[in-house]
Amino acid sequence: MKKLVLLCLLALAFSCSSDDSGSMVEDGVNPRPNQQPAGSSAHDFLSADDYQRLNVEILYIGQYKPSDAAVTSLQNFLEARLNKPGGIFITQRQIESPGTSPYTTSEIRKLETDNRTAYNNTGELALCILFVDGRSASDTATGAVLGTAYLNTSCVIYENTVWAFSNGVNQPPRPIMESTVLQHELCHLLGLVDFGTNMVTDHEDPEHIRHCDNNQCLMFWASQNRVMNMQTSAVPQLDANCIADLQANGGK
């Protein structure tokens, strides 16, 4: 059986733009502040110091719209962990397929650039989530990538692959698989594990950096395998160490 892999892009020292002189003004239209390394906006997500609201823009291709249950679970997860007294708002919009699957990260970033409309504004942080119609170019004969956190406020879910491993005989319900992948990738944007949010207690898996060493935790590197193998009937939860890290960096 093909193994599933939850993957985040571990690129701490790159910027999406080659123009390092670009303005960082946040006016709701300038993309530059949202083109920074993954994990670098962890405190901005978690705290209300600079951003009191979160604007979540979900872009999906064709039929690959996330389930209503997964979106509701996302809203509940964000409200439980982020300090955003001004509210968390989610919108969804269908976009055209570029027809280039399997997708490289560069192609995913271009897809975002061509379609994203929500950018940071005064007091408001913007998050873009792509649900795409193809697989990742990083897939192998034995492993499939389900999601990637690739910029500070961006992540992609390879929904076509999620569909292949859910809702079938001896497979988990699709909303459970979607929610697991989505929340795992979002937690990388929140800085887990030691990826922009410092650890209160050392709990990083030395064999799988940026992931928790607790195999029951949402941030375990293969948490989606537990779901796929029906070892749990619910979305895995963050363990006490991961929650402590988020709280120490301004979260709940």
N, C-alpha and C positions, 0 to 999 in steps of 0.2 A: 504493500500500500504506500502511495506517495505520502511523504511526511509534509506537514504544513509548517511554515516558518513565519513568525511575526517578526518583521524586520523594520528597524528604524535606520535612517541614514546617519551614521556616526561621523558627521563632518562639522567639527567645531570651529574650523579656521577658514571657512570660505564664505564668500558673499555671492548671492545670485547674480548681481550686476558686476560688470567689469569696470564700471565707472565709479571709482571710489570717492570721487568728488561730489557725488550726487547729494542733493539736499535731503535732510532727514526730517523736514517739516511734516507734521501730521495734520492734514486738512481734509481727510476723507477720500482723497483722490491720488495722492502721491504714493506709489507702491514701495518706495525705497525702505521705509521702516519695517515693512513686512517681507523683506528679502534678506533677512539676516540668518545666521546659523541656527539650526534646530537646537532647542533647549535654552537659547539666550533670552527668551521672554518669559521664562518660568515664573519669576516674581511678579511680572506684569499680569499674568493670568491669575495667579493665586491671591494677590493682595488687592486692596482698593487704594493704594497709595497714589497711583497715577491714573488708573482706569477704574471707573465705578460701574461701567457697563461692558457687556460683551455682545458683539454682533457676530453671529455664526451664519456663514453663507455656505449652504450645501449645494454643490453642482453635480448633477448626475446625467449620465449619457443614456439615451433611449429608454429601455425598460428597466434599467438598473437603478431605480429609485430605492432608497433604503425603506424598510418597512416602517409603518407608523409606530410599531412597538419599539423598534430600535431608536427612533428619534425621540420618543418619550423617555426611554431609558437614558439617552444622552442628556436630555434636559435635566433629569433628576440627578444624574451623576455630577454634572457641572454645578448645579445648585448646592449639592452636598459638600463640594470640595473647594469652590471658589468664593472669595469675598467680593461680590458684585452687588452692592446695595441698589444700584440703578437698574438692575435686571439683566437677564440673559435672554436674548432674542434669536430665534432660529428661523431662517427663511430657506426655501428650496426652489431650485430652478433647473429645468432641463436644458442641456446644451448639446451641440452637434458632436458626433464622433469624428476624430481626425483620421480614423481608419488606419492607424499605424501600429496596432498591437502585434507583437508584444512591446510594451512601453518601456523605454529607458527613462531614467530620472529626468534627463534633459527634456524629453518629450512631454513628460508630466508637467514640468515647470512651464513649458511653452503653452500647454493646454490651459493651465491656470492663468498665465499672463493674458491669453487671448479672451478669457471669459470672466475672470474675477472682477467684481465691482466694489466689494467692501474692503476698505482700508482703514487703518487707524485714524481716529479723529480725536479732538480734544475730549478727554475723559472716557473715550470709547476704544476698546481693543477689538480688532477684527480677526476672525478665524475663518479660513477657507478649507472645506473638506470636499475632496473629489471622490465620486463613485464612478469608476470607469468600466468600460465594456470589454476589456481584454485582460491579459495576464501581464505579469512583470517580466522584463527581459532578464531578470536575475533568477528566474525559475530554472530548476535543473530536472534531470530525470527522476530524482528521488525527493525533491523538495519544492514546495510552491510558496511564494511570498503572498501574503494576504493583505498587508498594509505597510506603508512607509511614512514616517514623519521626516520630512525632507527640508523644511525651512522653519523659521521661528513661529510662524502662525499658519502652517500649511501641512496637511497630510492627505494621503491618497489611500482609498480602499479599493482593492482589485475585486470588485463585486462579482465579476464573471467567475472568478475562482471561488469566492465565497459561496456562490450558487452551486458550484460543482460539488461542494462538500457539505451541503445542508439540504434539509427537507426531503431527503430520500429515505429508502429503507435502511434502518440502523444508522441513520444520520441525525444530528441534532436539528431542532427547529431553526429556521433561518434567522429569526430575530435574535436568538441566543448567540449564534455564531457572529452575526453582524455586530452586536453590542460588545462582544468580547474583543474582537479585532479593533473596533473603533475606540473603545475606552483604553485599550492597551496603547495604541498609538498616541492618543491624546495625553496619556500620562508621560510619554516621552517629551511632549511639548511642555508639560508641567515640570520637567526636569528630572524625572525618574529614569534610571537609578543613578545618582551621582552624575547627572547630565545637565547641570544648570541649577539643580537643587541639591545642596550638600546633605550628606547622610548624618543623621544624629547618632546612629549606631551603624557600624560597618555591616552591611548585608548584601553587598554586591556579589553576584556569582562570578568567581574568578575565571571560570571557563566561558562565560557568556556576559561580557561587560555590558553595562547599562541595563542589567536585568537583576531581579531579586533572587536570592538563593533559596527562598521558600517555595517549594513546588506547589503549594496551595494558593499562592498569591497571584493576582491578576498580572503582575509584572514578572512572573517566572517566564523564562524565554519560550517555553512550549506550553503556555497556558491554554492555547487554542486546541492542542492535542487532547487535553483532558476533556474538553467539550466535545470534540469530534469522536472520541472513543467512549462517549456517554458515561464518563466517570463523574460527571456532575450534570444536574439538570437545570443549572442556573449560571448566570454570568459569574465567573470568579471575582472575588472581592480583593481589595488591597489589604495587605496584612498590617499589623500594628507598626512595624518599622517604616513602611512606605508612608502611612498616614502621618506618622511623627515627622518625617522629612517634609511633607507638604505643609504641615502646620507651622513648622519652624521657619518656613520661607514665606509665610503670610497667608496660607490657606486655612481651611477648616479641618 
